[in-house]
Amino acid sequence: KTTKVRIVYDDSNLYIGFECQDPDAASTITGRDSPVSDEEYVAAYIDADCDSATYVLIEVAPTGAMSDAFVVTGRNGSETKVMRDWDSNRLRASVSVYGGGARPGTDDRFWTVEMAIPFKDFLTAPHIPPLSGQRWRADFFRVELTGVREYYAFAPTESGSFHKPGRFAWLIFGE
């Protein structure tokens, strides 16, 4: 399934857009900080200080349900603590499903997610806003549930977990 990700920024926010081809953009998850990852969703993992130890995780379902967390991972990568009580209070996301809607069993063509993540919420970032040429680590994922669970990654982690910040791609800020 084709998935496109686009990223832009201004002095206040990092904007991430997903476009997901999907014949049935299905989810029953609703509400903030619900278990979005139990069903179909997209996710952004962003390591602002490139330490491979801490990063921000944002997940969004076709229903518009969002989950945000601050993640701490051991230096050896063997342990990961997802702190779901952390909130990006100014995070905004908009979801559109093109077709029958986010209900399971509807005929859809694709769904989109647009999110605005305030730079102030990247607590470990060395500069806010990022300086031109500054590099962060980031990865973008999609989980599809048409029949079997399928996983898509911008930078595959080559493991059974998305929580591998040392394998994230480089996000380089320009002018």
Backbone torsions as a table, in degrees:
resi	resn	phi	psi	omega
1	LYS	NA	133.8	-178.8
2	THR	-75.5	132.7	175.5
3	THR	-134.4	128.4	177.9
4	LYS	-114.6	142.5	176.9
5	VAL	-127.5	134.6	176.7
6	ARG	-129.1	143.0	-176.6
7	ILE	-134.2	131.5	173.0
8	VAL	-140.1	170.6	178.9
9	TYR	-153.7	162.2	170.3
10	ASP	-132.6	-163.9	-177.7
11	ASP	-69.5	-17.9	-174.3
12	SER	-109.9	-33.0	-169.9
13	ASN	-136.4	154.8	166.1
14	LEU	-101.3	124.9	-178.3
15	TYR	-108.3	128.4	179.5
16	ILE	-125.8	130.1	177.4
17	GLY	-121.4	134.8	175.1
18	PHE	-116.6	141.4	169.5
19	GLU	-127.9	119.2	-172.6
20	CYS	-119.9	114.8	171.1
21	GLN	-65.3	135.2	-175.5
22	ASP	-166.4	119.4	178.8
23	PRO	-74.5	-14.8	177.4
24	ASP	-152.7	83.8	179.4
25	ALA	-72.4	82.3	-168.0
26	ALA	-105.8	134.9	171.1
27	SER	-160.5	148.0	173.8
28	THR	-114.2	0.8	-177.0
29	ILE	-76.8	130.0	176.2
30	THR	-134.7	161.8	175.0
31	GLY	90.8	149.5	179.2
32	ARG	-68.2	137.8	179.3
33	ASP	59.1	27.2	171.8
34	SER	-77.0	167.7	-179.7
35	PRO	-73.6	68.7	-176.6
36	VAL	-54.1	-38.4	-174.5
37	SER	-73.2	-0.5	175.5
38	ASP	-75.0	-19.5	-176.8
39	GLU	-132.1	-155.9	178.7
40	GLU	-68.9	142.3	178.6
41	TYR	-169.6	168.0	168.5
42	VAL	-118.6	157.6	-177.5
43	ALA	-146.4	148.0	173.0
44	ALA	-121.2	128.4	176.5
45	TYR	-114.5	121.2	-172.3
46	ILE	-132.0	117.5	-179.7
47	ASP	-106.8	93.7	-171.4
48	ALA	-70.0	-27.4	-179.6
49	ASP	-106.0	5.8	174.4
50	CYS	57.2	30.8	-179.1
51	ASP	-89.3	-6.5	-177.7
52	SER	58.5	19.3	-179.5
53	ALA	-120.5	-27.8	-179.3
54	THR	-138.5	143.1	177.5
55	TYR	-162.7	165.3	178.6
56	VAL	-97.9	139.6	178.7
57	LEU	-124.4	125.2	176.8
58	ILE	-124.1	127.1	178.3
59	GLU	-122.8	139.7	-179.3
60	VAL	-137.6	131.9	179.4
61	ALA	-95.7	163.6	177.0
62	PRO	-60.1	-20.7	177.6
63	THR	-78.2	-11.4	-175.6
64	GLY	96.9	-5.9	176.8
65	ALA	-62.2	137.3	-179.5
66	MET	-122.8	148.1	171.9
67	SER	-134.8	134.7	178.1
68	ASP	-129.1	149.4	-178.4
69	ALA	-155.4	156.5	169.7
70	PHE	-106.6	129.1	-173.0
71	VAL	-113.9	135.7	174.8
72	VAL	-120.5	128.2	179.7
73	THR	-124.2	143.3	179.3
74	GLY	-63.0	152.5	-178.9
75	ARG	-56.9	-32.2	179.2
76	ASN	-85.9	-1.3	177.6
77	GLY	75.2	4.9	-175.8
78	SER	-83.0	-24.0	-179.2
79	GLU	-124.7	139.3	178.6
80	THR	-133.2	130.3	175.4
81	LYS	-115.2	116.1	179.2
82	VAL	-97.4	108.3	-177.0
83	MET	-90.8	92.0	-174.9
84	ARG	-76.9	-12.1	177.7
85	ASP	-83.5	-4.3	170.5
86	TRP	-73.7	140.3	-180.0
87	ASP	-130.8	138.3	167.1
88	SER	-92.2	88.6	-171.7
89	ASN	-64.1	-23.5	-178.8
90	ARG	-102.1	6.7	177.1
91	LEU	-62.3	136.6	175.9
92	ARG	-128.5	142.9	175.7
93	ALA	-145.1	145.3	177.2
94	SER	-129.4	135.3	-179.1
95	VAL	-125.9	137.7	173.6
96	SER	-131.4	133.6	175.7
97	VAL	-111.3	125.0	-177.2
98	TYR	-99.8	103.7	-176.4
99	GLY	142.8	-133.9	-175.4
100	GLY	-81.7	-10.9	179.0
101	GLY	111.7	178.8	-173.5
102	ALA	-78.9	-0.1	179.7
103	ARG	-72.0	139.3	177.0
104	PRO	-58.8	139.6	176.8
105	GLY	91.1	2.1	178.4
106	THR	-90.5	156.4	176.8
107	ASP	-89.4	116.4	-178.8
108	ASP	-124.1	164.3	174.6
109	ARG	-107.0	-48.6	179.3
110	PHE	-163.7	168.8	174.9
111	TRP	-138.2	152.0	-177.7
112	THR	-125.5	150.7	174.2
113	VAL	-131.1	131.6	172.5
114	GLU	-122.4	123.5	178.4
115	MET	-126.1	147.3	175.4
116	ALA	-122.0	114.5	-178.7
117	ILE	-109.5	117.8	-179.2
118	PRO	-63.6	134.7	177.3
119	PHE	-58.5	-30.5	179.7
120	LYS	-59.6	-22.2	-179.1
121	ASP	-83.2	-7.5	175.1
122	PHE	-89.2	83.2	-170.5
123	LEU	-60.7	-26.2	-176.6
124	THR	-98.0	1.2	-177.1
125	ALA	-62.7	134.4	179.8
126	PRO	-70.2	-27.4	178.7
127	HIS	-142.8	137.6	176.0
128	ILE	-126.8	120.5	-10.2
129	PRO	-68.2	166.0	179.7
130	PRO	-60.8	146.8	177.1
131	LEU	-78.5	153.4	176.5
132	SER	-59.2	130.8	-178.6
133	GLY	90.5	-11.6	179.5
134	GLN	-66.8	145.4	-178.5
135	ARG	-116.0	134.7	170.7
136	TRP	-119.1	165.6	172.1
137	ARG	-102.5	142.4	-179.9
138	ALA	-155.6	153.4	172.2
139	ASP	-145.7	155.1	-174.7
140	PHE	-133.1	131.7	-173.2
141	PHE	-130.4	157.3	172.6
142	ARG	-139.6	137.1	174.5
143	VAL	-118.0	127.1	-176.2
144	GLU	-115.7	138.3	-178.0
145	LEU	-121.9	39.4	176.1
146	THR	-85.8	98.4	-174.8
147	GLY	83.2	-88.6	178.5
148	VAL	-104.5	160.4	179.3
149	ARG	-75.1	122.2	179.2
150	GLU	-116.8	142.4	-177.4
151	TYR	-118.7	134.1	177.7
152	TYR	-127.7	138.1	-178.8
153	ALA	-137.7	143.4	173.8
154	PHE	-65.7	-49.4	176.2
155	ALA	-121.4	94.1	-176.7
156	PRO	-53.9	137.3	-178.0
157	THR	-85.3	-9.1	180.0
158	GLU	55.0	37.7	177.0
159	SER	-152.4	178.9	178.6
160	GLY	-82.3	8.3	-176.9
161	SER	-133.1	143.3	172.3
162	PHE	-78.2	-17.4	-174.3
163	HIS	-82.0	65.3	178.1
164	LYS	-132.3	73.7	-173.7
165	PRO	-60.8	-23.0	176.4
166	GLY	-67.9	-13.5	178.5
167	ARG	-105.1	-0.1	178.4
168	PHE	-62.8	156.3	176.4
169	ALA	-76.8	167.9	175.5
170	TRP	-91.2	131.6	174.3
171	LEU	-108.2	112.2	-174.4
172	ILE	-110.8	124.0	-177.6
173	PHE	-85.7	135.0	-179.3
174	GLY	-122.4	-176.7	179.2
175	GLU	-89.4	NA	NA
